[in-house]
Amino acid sequence: MKKEILKKFGDKVREERLRKKLSQEQLADLAGVHRTYIGMIERAEKNITLENIEKIAKALNSNIKELFK
């Protein structure tokens, strides 16, 4: 079973990405990560690092704290 925090975080990233009308590839480009990485985060398949959380938050013009609400 997937860890609940990874699922919640992935769901929030997907929600914010869609709200900003970005594809996974566009978000990956903005965050400086590989395009498949965003999908893995959204599906809770990756235990993301703090550094990458910061990159994704900046790419979404969001606060890190907001991604954990």
C-alpha positions as CSV (number, residue, x, y, z in Angstrom):
1,M,0.0,0.0,0.0
2,K,1.3,3.5,-0.9
3,K,2.2,5.8,1.9
4,E,-0.7,8.2,2.5
5,I,1.5,11.3,2.6
6,L,2.9,10.5,-0.8
7,K,-0.6,10.1,-2.2
8,K,-1.8,13.4,-0.6
9,F,1.2,15.2,-1.9
10,G,0.9,13.8,-5.4
11,D,-2.8,14.6,-5.5
12,K,-2.0,18.2,-4.5
13,V,0.7,18.6,-7.2
14,R,-1.8,17.2,-9.8
15,E,-4.5,19.6,-8.6
16,E,-2.2,22.6,-8.8
17,R,-0.7,21.6,-12.1
18,L,-4.2,21.2,-13.7
19,R,-5.4,24.5,-12.1
20,K,-2.6,26.2,-13.8
21,K,-3.3,24.4,-17.1
22,L,0.1,22.8,-17.3
23,S,0.9,19.4,-18.7
24,Q,3.2,17.1,-16.8
25,E,5.9,17.8,-19.3
26,Q,5.5,21.6,-19.0
27,L,5.7,21.3,-15.2
28,A,8.8,19.1,-15.4
29,D,10.5,21.7,-17.7
30,L,9.7,24.5,-15.3
31,A,11.0,22.5,-12.3
32,G,14.1,21.2,-14.1
33,V,13.2,17.5,-13.6
34,H,12.6,14.6,-16.0
35,R,9.1,14.5,-17.5
36,T,8.3,11.1,-16.1
37,Y,9.2,12.2,-12.6
38,I,6.1,14.4,-12.3
39,G,3.9,11.4,-13.2
40,M,5.6,9.2,-10.7
41,I,5.1,11.9,-8.0
42,E,1.4,12.3,-8.9
43,R,0.9,8.5,-8.7
44,A,2.8,8.3,-5.3
45,E,5.5,6.1,-6.8
46,K,8.4,8.3,-5.7
47,N,9.5,9.4,-2.3
48,I,10.4,13.0,-3.3
49,T,13.3,14.9,-1.8
50,L,13.0,18.3,-0.2
51,E,15.1,19.8,-3.0
52,N,12.6,18.6,-5.6
53,I,9.6,19.7,-3.5
54,E,11.1,23.2,-3.6
55,K,11.7,23.0,-7.3
56,I,8.1,21.9,-8.0
57,A,6.7,24.5,-5.6
58,K,8.6,27.3,-7.4
59,A,7.6,25.9,-10.8
60,L,3.9,26.1,-9.7
61,N,4.5,29.6,-8.2
62,S,3.4,28.1,-4.9
63,N,4.6,28.0,-1.4
64,I,5.9,24.6,-0.2
65,K,3.4,24.8,2.7
66,E,0.5,25.0,0.3
67,L,1.5,21.7,-1.3
68,F,1.0,19.9,2.0
69,K,-2.5,21.3,2.7
